Each structure stands twice: as C-alpha cells, then as structure tokens.
Amino acid sequence: MAKYEYKCRHCHCRFSKSVKIEERNQPQMCPSCGKTDSEKVLSNIAFNKTNFQDSADCESCVEDSGQAGCHGDGCACCSN
C-alpha cells in the first residue's frame, strides 16, 4: 500500500489515504463530506539527502570560494 493525495470534487477537501497501488486511480471516500467523488492529485514530495561531510569541511569550502555563503554548483559539501 502507498499513500496518495486526493481532492473531493464535491466539497474540494484535499486528503491523503493509504490505498493499494492497483486502486490508486479509483475515487476514494472524502473524510469531510463522505462522498465518493474524488480524484487523485499530485502531491508535494520532499527529499532528504544525507550530507556525509562535516560542518568544518563546508566552512573551509566557503572560505576557499571567497564568498559569504554556500556557492553550490556541484559543491559536494554544500549542496543539500
């Protein structure tokens, strides 16, 4: 089972629900109004990238760049 986000066509409530993958596109019952008139919508997702560098490495990287903040653009210690 996976968690999907839905929007009720009747009351416009957005809700998430764990459903079987093969049932993900079927309308789900709205917890607000009880109607089974919903559609699956795209939800926001978040990624968590583990940073294996310690903060001392990042500070020296910023110092080497001559910039006040993270310089990004492929920097392994600053790109999170």
Backbone as CSV, one residue per row, in Angstrom:
resi,resn,N_x,N_y,N_z,CA_x,CA_y,CA_z,C_x,C_y,C_z
1,MET,0.837,-1.178,0.000,0.000,0.000,0.000,0.881,1.239,0.000
2,ALA,0.361,2.265,-0.639,1.078,3.534,-0.709,0.121,4.658,-0.347
3,LYS,0.673,5.787,0.025,-0.149,6.927,0.416,-0.298,7.861,-0.788
4,TYR,-1.539,8.213,-1.106,-1.842,9.096,-2.234,-2.676,10.270,-1.751
5,GLU,-2.617,11.364,-2.485,-3.398,12.545,-2.145,-4.555,12.674,-3.123
6,TYR,-5.719,13.037,-2.592,-6.941,13.159,-3.377,-7.597,14.503,-3.109
7,LYS,-8.472,14.918,-4.042,-9.276,16.124,-3.864,-10.724,15.761,-4.153
8,CYS,-11.607,16.113,-3.227,-13.030,15.827,-3.384,-13.632,16.804,-4.385
9,ARG,-14.328,16.292,-5.357,-14.971,17.152,-6.350,-16.210,17.843,-5.781
10,HIS,-16.743,17.312,-4.700,-17.960,17.863,-4.111,-17.658,19.046,-3.171
11,CYS,-16.786,18.823,-2.182,-16.505,19.884,-1.190,-15.105,20.486,-1.324
12,HIS,-14.305,19.985,-2.275,-12.952,20.482,-2.579,-11.934,20.231,-1.463
13,CYS,-12.272,19.339,-0.556,-11.352,18.960,0.517,-10.192,18.161,-0.083
14,ARG,-8.973,18.442,0.379,-7.805,17.643,-0.014,-7.479,16.715,1.134
15,PHE,-7.235,15.439,0.811,-6.926,14.470,1.848,-5.982,13.418,1.296
16,SER,-5.290,12.753,2.192,-4.398,11.667,1.773,-4.919,10.368,2.374
17,LYS,-4.636,9.291,1.663,-5.142,7.988,2.083,-4.205,6.897,1.586
18,SER,-4.002,5.907,2.414,-3.204,4.736,2.016,-4.119,3.752,1.301
19,VAL,-3.780,3.447,0.064,-4.581,2.516,-0.736,-3.647,1.562,-1.479
20,LYS,-4.203,0.460,-1.930,-3.433,-0.475,-2.740,-3.076,0.204,-4.057
21,ILE,-1.914,-0.100,-4.570,-1.440,0.529,-5.801,-2.437,0.341,-6.941
22,GLU,-3.022,-0.843,-7.054,-3.956,-1.087,-8.149,-5.276,-0.325,-7.981
23,GLU,-5.525,0.242,-6.794,-6.753,1.007,-6.545,-6.514,2.514,-6.479
24,ARG,-5.302,2.950,-6.776,-4.937,4.355,-6.608,-5.737,5.319,-7.462
25,ASN,-6.188,4.899,-8.633,-6.931,5.793,-9.528,-8.440,5.751,-9.317
26,GLN,-8.903,4.898,-8.401,-10.326,4.823,-8.114,-10.710,5.936,-7.142
27,PRO,-11.916,6.519,-7.295,-12.349,7.552,-6.353,-12.376,7.006,-4.922
28,GLN,-11.953,7.830,-3.975,-11.919,7.453,-2.562,-12.938,8.294,-1.791
29,MET,-13.414,7.772,-0.659,-14.402,8.491,0.136,-13.759,9.669,0.868
30,CYS,-14.361,10.828,0.723,-13.879,12.054,1.368,-14.172,11.982,2.871
31,PRO,-13.174,12.237,3.707,-13.396,12.185,5.153,-14.223,13.368,5.656
32,SER,-14.338,14.410,4.850,-15.071,15.597,5.264,-16.569,15.496,4.979
33,CYS,-16.932,15.144,3.740,-18.351,15.115,3.368,-18.906,13.712,3.171
34,GLY,-18.028,12.692,3.096,-18.485,11.320,2.953,-18.802,10.891,1.528
35,LYS,-18.677,11.795,0.581,-18.952,11.465,-0.827,-17.788,10.662,-1.402
36,THR,-18.087,9.818,-2.351,-17.047,9.065,-3.057,-16.893,9.665,-4.446
37,ASP,-16.506,10.922,-4.476,-16.349,11.665,-5.726,-15.036,12.434,-5.651
38,SER,-13.937,11.707,-5.691,-12.624,12.331,-5.560,-11.744,11.966,-6.739
39,GLU,-10.684,12.735,-6.896,-9.697,12.458,-7.937,-8.316,12.507,-7.314
40,LYS,-7.432,11.674,-7.817,-6.047,11.652,-7.338,-5.342,12.893,-7.873
41,VAL,-4.614,13.563,-7.013,-3.880,14.765,-7.407,-2.402,14.577,-7.109
42,LEU,-1.586,15.372,-7.749,-0.154,15.353,-7.467,0.071,16.020,-6.134
43,SER,0.900,15.413,-5.325,1.199,15.991,-4.025,2.640,16.470,-4.003
44,ASN,2.908,17.344,-3.062,4.283,17.798,-2.872,5.049,16.679,-2.206
45,ILE,6.281,16.500,-2.633,7.129,15.485,-2.025,8.394,16.147,-1.521
46,ALA,9.030,15.520,-0.602,10.271,16.052,-0.051,11.346,14.984,-0.147
47,PHE,12.547,15.422,-0.408,13.690,14.524,-0.448,14.625,14.912,0.680
48,ASN,15.238,13.933,1.266,16.200,14.175,2.319,17.523,13.588,1.872
49,LYS,18.456,14.448,1.519,19.758,13.999,1.060,20.713,14.028,2.245
50,THR,21.298,12.906,2.542,22.240,12.827,3.650,23.557,13.466,3.242
51,ASN,24.054,14.323,4.085,25.315,15.002,3.832,26.405,14.269,4.611
52,PHE,27.377,13.697,3.917,28.421,12.930,4.561,29.609,13.797,4.990
53,GLN,29.612,15.064,4.636,30.688,15.971,5.031,30.345,16.593,6.377
54,ASP,31.334,16.884,7.185,31.029,17.585,8.432,31.072,19.090,8.207
55,SER,30.605,19.847,9.184,30.476,21.291,9.010,31.825,21.976,8.816
56,ALA,32.901,21.428,9.375,34.225,22.032,9.192,34.623,22.013,7.727
57,ASP,34.321,20.907,7.015,34.632,20.835,5.590,33.853,21.890,4.815
58,CYS,32.589,22.086,5.177,31.761,23.049,4.474,32.278,24.466,4.712
59,GLU,32.675,24.775,5.963,33.193,26.110,6.269,34.460,26.395,5.469
60,SER,35.354,25.425,5.378,36.593,25.658,4.633,36.300,25.815,3.149
61,CYS,35.289,25.097,2.660,34.911,25.191,1.256,34.415,26.602,0.944
62,VAL,33.584,27.156,1.853,33.055,28.505,1.658,34.190,29.517,1.732
63,GLU,35.125,29.324,2.677,36.269,30.231,2.788,37.112,30.195,1.513
64,ASP,37.333,29.009,0.959,38.125,28.873,-0.257,37.459,29.564,-1.444
65,SER,36.136,29.630,-1.439,35.439,30.228,-2.571,35.476,31.741,-2.534
66,GLY,35.778,32.313,-1.345,35.799,33.762,-1.213,34.411,34.376,-1.157
67,GLN,33.383,33.562,-0.976,32.013,34.061,-0.910,31.499,33.956,0.519
68,ALA,30.505,34.789,0.839,29.963,34.818,2.190,29.084,33.611,2.493
69,GLY,28.508,32.984,1.486,27.602,31.860,1.726,27.980,30.671,0.881
70,CYS,27.114,29.692,0.892,27.355,28.490,0.112,27.391,28.836,-1.373
71,HIS,28.352,28.274,-2.082,28.467,28.595,-3.511,27.810,27.562,-4.406
72,GLY,27.328,26.455,-3.852,26.560,25.458,-4.592,27.259,24.989,-5.860
73,ASP,26.512,24.876,-6.931,27.017,24.477,-8.246,27.966,23.291,-8.211
74,GLY,27.507,22.200,-7.652,28.312,20.996,-7.656,29.194,20.829,-6.446
75,CYS,29.138,21.755,-5.531,29.931,21.638,-4.311,29.389,20.469,-3.496
76,ALA,30.203,19.469,-3.258,29.741,18.264,-2.577,29.380,18.516,-1.122
77,CYS,30.033,19.458,-0.485,29.767,19.664,0.951,28.650,20.671,1.208
78,CYS,28.286,21.471,0.230,27.273,22.494,0.468,25.927,22.183,-0.187
79,SER,25.885,21.301,-1.147,24.619,21.028,-1.817,23.818,20.031,-1.000
80,ASN,22.701,20.483,-0.466,21.828,19.642,0.363,20.535,19.420,-0.345
